[in-house]
Each structure stands twice: as structure tokens, then as C-alpha cells.
Amino acid sequence: MTLRQKQSRFLIDVANLIVYAKTQGIELTGGELYRPIEMQKLYLKQGKTKTLSSKHQAKLAIDLNVFIKGKYKKDLTINTGKQKLTPEQFASKIGRASCRERVCLYV
């Protein structure tokens, strides 16, 4: 699969996740999709990452900010009223995820 094909599939997954979130009463806003190496180096220096390599550099990762009832959800639990999920569990409904404060979907 080419990089372009992976990016296309990834954005379809993101769209599906946004639609799923809406059905759960969760609002998502976009965070970081593309991350230049300079930003990755800064994040490494600040301790926000442990590597210089990131799927953001290939546009195969996105940070999504989670809002429930209009409030930014910074903690690791998303309580939809129907079920309680970590961001990883929430994003895994569509793809795979790994992040601390935001849902980060990647392929």
C-alpha cells in the first residue's frame, strides 16, 4: 500500500471516528495532524515524546480534542453516559489509539 493510500484510509477512519463520537454525544475538534521534524525535536526536548520518529510526520496520526457537554475532557476517561471508555478504547472502535490527554488515532 502506498503512503497516499494509507493516508486516504486513515482519513476515512478519522471520519468514521468523528461520526461515531457524535452518536455518543461527544464533540471532537482537530489537533495536530502533520508534525514537522522541528516540532518533534521540541516535543522530545520537552519530554512530550520519547522518539524523533512520529506517524504525524507521514500524516498517519491525528490528535483529537474531546469535549463532552461543551467541556474539554483532559482526563483519561470518557463517560458517554452509556459506557466509560479510555481514549484508547474509544478510538479502538474504529482504529488503534495511544495518547495521554487526547484521542490520538493512528494506523
Buried (B, 14 or more C-beta within 10 A) or exposed (E): EEEEEBBEBBBEBBEBBBEBBEEBEBBBEEBBBEBEEEBBEEBBEEEEBEEEEBBBBBBBBBBBBBEBEEEEBEEEEBEBEEEEBBBBBBBBEBBEBBBEBBBBBBB
